Amino acid sequence: MLGLGLGAAGLHAEEPGTALPAPQPAGLDRLLKLPEGQRYGVERRGGLSRGEWRNRFSEVVGALETERRSLAHAQEQLDEVATSSSNWQMNPIPGAEVSPDAPLDYQLRMKIRRHKSEIERLEKRLGELEIEANLAGVPEDWRS
């Protein structure tokens, strides 16, 4: 009787021999990926988001500011040493390893040279980053 009631309601029992295909288990790699072709409100320029561009610029600008402060500090130290030390001290041979008993002004000049070299490298990197951002159409407000 129950079978007749189901048939009257529009529900039919499966016919013998026709089985539904078993559902395939979803792979973990498929579950962890976002569907392709979907946009989720993150605007990208040159493959990077606003935050990623800001991070790139802030890293270079921050390092550049740190090097400039360090250079200014080393130059102040050199000015202090230059007014207080004798002019007759011997400097080590250029390119040789600086010993701890080398004149302080020589050590400071080497430090200043390293800071200037690093500032030059960072300014070049910032210029390259500006060019990359210009080519990608990155707005100015994404660069600070």
Salt bridges, closest charged atoms under 4 A:
GLU43 OE2 - ARG45 NH2 2.75
GLU52 OE1 - ARG44 NH1 3.15
GLU67 OE1 - HIS115 ND1 2.71
ASP105 OD2 - ARG109 NH2 3.78
GLU118 OE2 - ARG121 NH2 2.65
GLU123 OE2 - ARG68 NH2 2.57
GLU128 OE1 - ARG125 NH1 3.92
GLU130 OE1 - ARG143 NH1 2.72
GLU132 OE2 - ARG56 NH1 3.13
GLU140 OE2 - ARG143 NH1 3.67
ASP141 OD2 - ARG50 NH1 3.19
